[in-house]
């Protein structure tokens, strides 16, 4: 199977549709699939539900799709860097399913592992638990959380071989592996593509079985979310 596509737009063209649930990797602006997000914006698809740790910043990352009003619902754990997100939410124009960060990661991992739900102590006794089953185990209360499965997952990796085996770098590994698992179709954007066999099996973070399409973006912009410098 040839998983390599010439560009992000081609990789998305026959896959993304209005009303889909799209999971997007990244932590802040670190490890986001910049080219794939741009291609999704350019596709014009709308009424999307986006699963992501955050919504990028104004004008970059998923923030672009908020500006174009293509996202109608966010499933996120952190939204503090995006004023357009705030404006749309407070105006009732954007739905938000606010999810604790560890719970969000586990919901994606569970979805990829075929586990429909799990119990966690996080959120017990708070609004996070409203409307959800709460059960006692060993004298402690736990809330049931449903797993997440996306129609399409967009992932950023540092390196891939042509079979789709992936290697991430540093903080980019925080959410991308779980997002890769959770997609019915997973498209990965990589900086380096190598031949099958060039990645040591012990170095593989995501096995190629989870990856359906690969796009090479050798020179991503990699913006810094909050730049802090010391006086010279």
C-alpha positions, 0 to 999 in steps of 0.5 A, spaced: 500 500 500 502 506 498 501 511 503 505 517 501 501 523 498 504 529 494 501 534 499 496 535 504 490 538 500 491 531 496 491 527 502 484 530 505 481 531 498 476 525 498 476 524 506 474 530 509 466 532 509 462 537 512 459 535 519 465 530 521 469 529 527 476 531 526 482 529 532 488 534 531 495 532 535 499 537 538 500 541 545 499 548 544 503 550 538 508 544 539 507 538 534 501 541 530 500 538 523 500 545 520 500 543 513 494 539 514 490 544 518 491 549 512 489 544 507 483 543 512 481 550 512 482 551 504 477 545 503 471 549 506 468 543 510 464 546 515 460 544 521 466 540 524 467 537 531 474 538 533 478 534 538 484 537 540 488 539 547 487 546 545 484 551 539 491 554 537 492 561 537 488 567 533 490 566 526 494 560 527 493 552 528 486 551 529 485 558 530 484 559 523 478 554 522 475 558 528 476 565 524 473 561 518 467 558 522 468 551 520 468 549 527 462 548 531 464 544 537 470 543 540 472 538 545 478 541 549 482 541 555 485 548 554 482 554 551 486 560 554 490 563 548 485 564 543 480 570 544 476 568 538 475 562 541 472 566 547 468 571 543 465 565 539 463 561 546 461 567 550 456 569 544 453 562 544 456 561 537 461 555 539 459 549 543 465 547 548 465 540 551 471 542 556 475 535 558 480 535 563 487 534 560 489 527 562 481 524 561 482 527 554 488 523 553 485 517 555 479 518 552 483 518 545 487 512 547 481 508 549 478 509 543 484 507 539 484 501 543 477 499 542 475 500 549 468 504 549 468 507 556 472 507 563 472 510 570 476 515 573 476 519 579 478 526 575 471 530 575 468 527 581 463 532 585 464 537 579 460 539 573 465 535 569 461 529 572 454 532 571 449 527 567 455 521 567 454 515 571 458 515 578 460 508 581 464 506 587 470 502 587 474 500 593 470 505 597 472 511 592 467 514 587 469 514 580 465 517 574 464 514 567 467 517 561 466 515 554 472 514 549 473 518 543 473 516 536 474 521 530 472 520 523 479 523 521 485 524 525 491 529 523 497 528 526 504 531 526 510 526 527 518 528 526 519 522 522 516 516 518 518 510 514 513 508 508 509 503 512 507 509 516 511 507 523 512 514 526 517 517 531 515 524 535 520 529 538 519 531 545 513 535 547 510 533 540 509 526 543 504 528 548 497 528 544 499 525 537 500 518 539 493 518 542 490 522 536 493 517 531 490 511 534 483 514 535 482 516 528 478 511 523 482 514 518 489 517 520 493 522 516 500 524 518 504 530 516 512 528 517 518 532 516 523 526 514 521 520 510 525 514 510 525 507 507 522 501 511 527 498 515 531 505 517 527 506 523 529 501 529 523 497 531 525 500 538 524 507 536 517 506 533 512 510 537 506 509 533 506 503 529 504 504 521 498 500 522 494 506 525 497 510 519 493 511 512 496 517 509 503 520 509 504 527 507 511 530 507 512 537 510 520 538 511 520 545 513 514 547 518 513 554 521 513 552 528 511 558 531 512 559 538 506 560 542 509 565 548 516 567 546 520 569 553 526 572 552 531 575 557 534 582 557 541 583 553 
